[in-house]
């Protein structure tokens, strides 16, 4: 995906981008990459991208987003689930 949501991801904008890619690649795969995490003092010491991590965690774990994505026909999977189901595709390579 070619979209960057800095300084923070926004729910409505994320859904617009998803709809765009669903129209461009119906039945395809959309991969979300984020730096979600819980903010604590240790994280603050090693990263400048801190508060947005909690925002991403809240958004990507929200039941509302899951419901909306499901309503768009999107099935959420982990990379491990996707890789296991994709064996035989592209030479069956699986990365862990």
C-alpha positions as CSV (number, residue, x, y, z in Angstrom):
1,X,0.0,0.0,0.0
2,X,1.3,3.4,-0.8
3,X,-0.3,5.4,1.9
4,X,1.4,6.8,5.0
5,X,-0.7,8.0,7.9
6,X,1.8,10.1,9.8
7,X,1.5,11.5,12.4
8,X,-1.4,9.3,13.2
9,X,-3.8,6.9,11.5
10,X,-7.4,8.2,11.1
11,X,-10.3,5.8,11.1
12,X,-12.3,7.5,8.2
13,X,-9.2,8.0,6.1
14,X,-8.2,4.3,6.5
15,X,-11.6,3.2,5.4
16,X,-11.4,5.4,2.3
17,X,-8.0,3.9,1.4
18,X,-9.3,0.4,1.9
19,X,-12.3,1.1,-0.4
20,X,-10.0,2.5,-3.0
21,X,-7.9,-0.7,-3.1
22,X,-10.9,-3.0,-3.0
23,X,-12.1,-1.3,-6.2
24,X,-8.7,-1.5,-7.8
25,X,-8.0,-5.1,-6.8
26,X,-11.3,-7.0,-6.1
27,X,-10.6,-10.3,-4.4
28,X,-7.0,-9.3,-3.7
29,X,-5.0,-8.9,-0.5
30,X,-4.6,-5.7,1.4
31,X,-1.8,-5.7,4.0
32,X,-1.8,-3.3,6.9
33,X,1.6,-2.5,8.4
34,X,1.7,-0.5,11.6
35,X,3.8,0.1,14.6
36,X,1.0,-0.5,17.2
37,X,2.0,-0.8,20.8
38,X,1.4,0.2,24.3
39,X,3.2,3.4,25.4
40,X,5.4,3.3,28.5
41,X,8.6,5.0,29.7
42,X,10.8,2.4,28.0
43,X,9.2,3.0,24.6
44,X,9.6,6.8,25.1
45,X,13.3,6.3,25.7
46,X,13.9,4.6,22.4
47,X,11.4,6.0,19.9
48,X,10.0,9.4,18.8
49,X,7.0,7.7,17.2
50,X,5.3,7.0,20.5
51,X,1.8,8.3,21.1
52,X,0.7,7.3,17.6
53,X,1.5,3.7,18.5
54,X,-1.3,3.6,21.1
55,X,-3.7,5.3,18.6
56,X,-2.9,2.6,16.0
57,X,-3.4,-0.2,18.6
58,X,-6.8,1.3,19.6
59,X,-7.9,1.6,16.0
60,X,-6.8,-1.8,14.7
61,X,-8.2,-3.6,17.8
62,X,-11.5,-1.8,17.7
63,X,-14.6,-3.9,17.3
64,X,-16.1,-1.0,15.1
65,X,-13.3,-1.3,12.5
66,X,-13.6,-5.1,12.5
67,X,-17.3,-4.8,11.9
68,X,-16.8,-2.2,9.1
69,X,-14.2,-4.3,7.3
70,X,-16.3,-7.4,7.6
71,X,-19.2,-5.5,6.1
72,X,-16.9,-4.7,3.1
73,X,-16.3,-8.5,2.6
74,X,-12.8,-8.3,4.2
75,X,-11.6,-11.3,6.2
76,X,-8.9,-10.3,8.7
77,X,-5.9,-12.7,9.0
78,X,-2.6,-12.8,10.6
79,X,0.5,-13.2,8.3
80,X,0.9,-16.7,9.7
81,X,-2.6,-17.6,8.7
82,X,-2.1,-16.1,5.3
83,X,1.2,-17.8,4.7
84,X,-0.2,-21.2,5.7
85,X,-3.1,-20.8,3.3
86,X,-0.8,-19.5,0.5
87,X,1.4,-22.6,0.4
88,X,1.5,-23.6,-3.2
89,X,1.2,-20.0,-4.4
90,X,4.4,-18.3,-5.7
91,X,6.5,-21.4,-5.1
92,X,5.1,-22.1,-1.6
93,X,7.6,-19.9,0.1
94,X,6.7,-19.2,3.7
95,X,8.6,-16.6,5.8
96,X,8.4,-16.6,9.6
